[in-house]
Each structure stands twice: as C-alpha cells, then as structure tokens.
C-alpha cells in the first residue's frame, strides 16, 4: 500500500471521536483566565524568531467576517496577512470551495431531518412525503460525492507533491461520507431514526475534514501554540480548540516557500488545547500539558480538565509522534458530552405527536401544568426570554450570558412532541465564559455570534422573514434561520440602536406587520422605536408622536395588543417602586401616550415587579410574570392588565406548590418567557433558569378576574 493511502486510512479511522474521550475523571474541572477584549485577535498564537521573522496563526478576530485572523508573517517589524497569497497559490482551491459548499448543504439536510424527527414526522404514514424528500436529498449528495471523489482520486493536474497527497486524502474522507450518506438515503425510505441522524452528521464531519485537507491553511483553532524548529526551518502547529471541538492534527509552515503542509503521522497525541510546544536541538518538538473538555453542568463550573499524559515528541523530518502511550489516530475530534451534544437529545422514546397532543388537549383548565421532556438542556439560560416560531411550531431559546450558559447554540423546543432539540455541539468562549459583560464580539469559527452578557429581550422571531433576529450586539444584528438551525449572517445597526451596553435595554417585539425595537435614545431622555425592514434587511427609525419613555434594565417589557394594533409598554425606573403606569404606542398613528389605568395607585401599592408578559387574545388580557404577595403555601393570584377596561386585575390560576416557590412560570423573574400558541389556544411558559416547560389552558370566565 502506498504511504499516502496508509496515512489517509489512519485518518479515516479517526473520524469524529466520542465526545470527551481521554478525559481523566479524577481531575478537577477548572475555568480559563479571561483575556483583554480590547485586542482585535484573542486566543491566537505568535512565534517570532531572532532573525526578525515570525509566524502568527489561530485565535478569533473580533472584527473579521469569518471570525479568523488567518495566517500572518512578521516582516520588517509588523505582522502582514498572507491569506490571499496562500489561496492564490493553492492548486486545490476549486475543490476546497466545492467541498465546503457540499458540507453546508449536508448540514442543512441534517437540520431538516432532525426537525422532522423531533416533530414526530419521522415515520410513515405522517411523514411519508417528507421521508421521500429527505431520501432524495441524500441521494443527490451521494452523487455529488462520487463526482468529487473521482476528480480528487487522481489528483488535479496542477497538484503535485504534498498537494496531490492532500487531494487523495480528501477523496478518502469523501469516501467515508459517501458510505454514510448511502446508508442514510436507504434508511430514510423507512424512517428518520437517531441512527440515521448520526450517520448524516458523520457524513457532514467527514466532508468538513475533506475540505480542511484541501484548504490553503489549517482549519481555525484557539489556544494552539506555534514553535519554530531550527533544524528544518519549519514552524510546527498541533491541535487546538475549535471552541466546539478539540483536534489533534499536525501542520508545518515553510517560511521560505510560504506554504502550509498538513502532516500525516501514523498516530498522534489525543486532542487538546492550551498545551506547550518547545523545539529541541535535534530536529524535534516536545509537547506537554493542555486540556480536554469537562462537560461540567455545575453552576459556573469549570469546563476544562488538564491533561498530564506527556511529554510527547514530534520528529519533524520523520513525521512521527512518540510518547508515553500509543497515541490515537490523527484528525480525531473530541466534543463535549451529555447535554452539550445533540446526540443527548436523541435519547429516550421516539417523539410521539399524537400522544402528546392528547396530553395537551386534556390538561385541566386554569392550571399551569409542568411538562417533563425526556431530556432537558443544561446549563441554565438565565437573563433572557423565549420566542415562539409559530411557522415551525416551536419555541426558540437564545438566552444566557453572565453566570449562565454562554454558548452559540439556539435551543428548539417542539410544542407538538414535548422534546428539546440542540442543533449543534456547544461552543464556549473560553475564559470569557460566565463574565458579566465581557463576552467577545464578532463571529466564531462557525460564523456564529457569542451571546451578550445578558440576552434579556434583545432577540425575537420575525414572522415576515421567518428568521430570528438578535440585536443585542453593539454594531450588528445577527440572523438565525431555524430551517438551517444555524446563524446565517449579520447586518449593521443604525446609530439609534448603538449605545453603551445596549443589550440591556433593546427590547424587540413582533407584530403581523413585522418586528419593532424599543430602545434608549442616545444622548437624550426618552425612548426610540425602530422597525425592521425584512426586504432590505435593515432597521428603519420610526418617528413617534408624543413622549415615549425609555426601557430600563430588568424592569420593563413591551407587548403587542393584537386587538387594538398597539404596543403596551410596562416599566419601573431602575431602583424605584412601581408606579402602575402603562404606556401605549398606536401603530396606526405612531402616537405614544400614558394610559393612566383607573386603578393605577392600587397597582402601585402592590409593588409587583415589571417583567416578561404576554397578550392573550381570547381573554383580551396581558398576563404578567408576576404574582400578588402571599403567605405560606396559599395560592397567590396572578397579575394582568385589562386593556378594555384600562385597569389592573388579578385572577386565579392554579399551580403546583413546591417547597422553594410556586411551580409556575409567572413566579419567575428576568429568566422566563410566556408565549401564546394560537394553534392550540394554549399559553406556554419556559423558565430559562431550569429550562422547565409549563403549559396553560386558560379560560378567563373561570379565572375570577377582579380589579386590583
């Protein structure tokens, strides 16, 4: 067997490893130190040598459109990017583009199949037409893979030496993907199962690895040191943190040829990041230390575990690693485990829409019912809310920051089957995790944004574009496509939505005519309104007549009153007592005014917190996440605003009385969301702290509605 075939076969055997492999169970998880976010590039590596030259690679570029700083060399005392030069000189660039596009298509098909499964449409007869479409998609991918394999197996005519090896290595990866896709296509004619979804994901990963082999640079990574090995004159790069997985690939950079080359040793150290690399005097580089993932679900718990398995020595000329153990196949990936990986949510019985719809139909009237999905996400997603995607019958959760979950993933909760879906492996922002306001800007390596220090109400589902909008970042609004189950782009915000710590108060709400944003007015008192133009993908300022107050952190919200086509703004100035006032913004006249509820003083005397709220069309009430004070285990009445009577009311909704606090979403503050499900005439509440899901069958005529 030729050497390149043997090496590619070793890589093929690696595939995506079981998440968390190699983690020493006895070591204590720890957190990483924070970095200075004023730097444009964070978590990267540089290596300067005495002759005045050097190499920089890796890390996140907080301003780049792809989140990457790419390759830089030290020339005349300054770092110069050579990305374009590397790409221009890459004989495999056409294949690189084609294979990356195919990996993205496979990701979309996987998202469609996963959503089909979680909606309970994964088997005939309900999902017969969907299954046929998914099977056809995989057959098309299979044909495209075969074509690409044929083009790469012989190596492009312009590819020689190392480039030819990379082309053939990519062909082996694509062969692995083709096998998985063929299995999925055949199985999809019968059903979508966890095994099918895992096969589709394995095909996506193998296609990504093929694209990495065809690239002009190593794939992006963080906390991966560089070392210059003087005998060969080469720089050595090993492993690193992709933020959603760890890798153990080996690359060298030739400063004379200005070229990266992937190496293919027979075995390599287990995946890791934050290790050390040191050159010796005999043509070798020595690796020690580093971390693997802890997959810790403790509150603010450490997410990294130190490795103590070295030293490992890399012989540059022999392309061989040696160490205290046999090593593992190069090209392996280590993902986080448990609730940080999508496979965790495939566990349990298949989603059963018919059975769950019967549960929803039979729940008692005027009682919050706590549902129990088979798998519940971790960690807590405090400091936010939830949004209803009525087009796909699901709730979307982009919540967290500060001392809560800091990943780039958007959770999907499927109303029709009582199942949580995690679309992608969780990525964490290294040492910035659990920081208050110090989360990085910009894109990750997967072109996903980090959450802000708190997400609060700065994201919403837009019924016109059918996308999720996240406006909490200083400069950009980010767009999430639930069909792709991923972030798909961003666009710049207007000046009126850009101010210091805007994520605290930018409040987004959807209407049938689109999404509106209520925010502070920079440099003056009062609030501003912007409307999202889905066609132009931009925010447009709205001229408001009359005085509109500004939103405040923690104690304000905005609700759309569908019967009167208006917004109702509820707020309490920070650090002050509630005053019972309600503000209106008429969307036909764009006139703002204070409504002065008839029992405003009575409401103020109750001292209820202003928090998340939801308009209930059939009842014509705005239900607040607030309960009247109560003593002991007695039932506490809910608080609502009656728009027809312009008055504050209380009403009776039953709930289970737990030891800590009432088991109702309306007893939760600042980490909760209420949504109205018109399809079933049900109210849903999600406690984003514990990811508890509640449902309510509400009948106002039987709720003893009384004025405060």
DAPE-V734435 format. One record per run of one state. SS is the DSSP state (~ for helix, > for strand, _ for the rest). FROM is the first residue (numbers start at 1). TO is the last residue. Records with the same first field share a line. If there is no record, write none. Layout:
SS=FROM-TO ; FROM-TO
//
This chain:
_=1-2 ; 15-15 ; 17-29 ; 31-40 ; 43-44 ; 49-53 ; 58-59 ; 62-67 ; 69-71 ; 76-77 ; 82-82 ; 89-92 ; 119-122 ; 124-127 ; 154-161 ; 189-190 ; 192-193 ; 215-221 ; 223-225 ; 230-233 ; 242-244 ; 255-258 ; 264-267 ; 269-272 ; 280-283 ; 294-303 ; 307-311 ; 316-319 ; 323-327 ; 329-332 ; 336-337 ; 341-341 ; 347-352 ; 363-364 ; 366-366 ; 368-368 ; 371-386 ; 390-393 ; 398-410 ; 415-418 ; 423-429 ; 433-442 ; 444-448 ; 450-458 ; 463-466 ; 471-475 ; 482-485 ; 493-494 ; 498-501 ; 505-506 ; 512-513 ; 521-526 ; 534-537 ; 543-544 ; 546-555 ; 562-565 ; 572-581 ; 587-590 ; 595-599 ; 607-612 ; 617-620 ; 628-637 ; 643-646 ; 652-653 ; 655-655 ; 658-661 ; 664-664 ; 668-671 ; 678-681 ; 688-691 ; 698-699 ; 703-705 ; 708-708
~=3-14 ; 83-88 ; 93-118 ; 128-153 ; 162-188 ; 194-214 ; 338-340 ; 342-346 ; 353-362 ; 430-432 ; 495-497 ; 502-504 ; 600-606 ; 665-667 ; 700-702
>=16-16 ; 30-30 ; 41-42 ; 45-48 ; 54-57 ; 60-61 ; 68-68 ; 72-75 ; 78-81 ; 123-123 ; 191-191 ; 222-222 ; 226-229 ; 234-241 ; 245-254 ; 259-263 ; 268-268 ; 273-279 ; 284-293 ; 304-306 ; 312-315 ; 320-322 ; 328-328 ; 333-335 ; 365-365 ; 367-367 ; 369-370 ; 387-389 ; 394-397 ; 411-414 ; 419-422 ; 443-443 ; 449-449 ; 459-462 ; 467-470 ; 476-481 ; 486-492 ; 507-511 ; 514-520 ; 527-533 ; 538-542 ; 545-545 ; 556-561 ; 566-571 ; 582-586 ; 591-594 ; 613-616 ; 621-627 ; 638-642 ; 647-651 ; 654-654 ; 656-657 ; 662-663 ; 672-677 ; 682-687 ; 692-697 ; 706-707
//
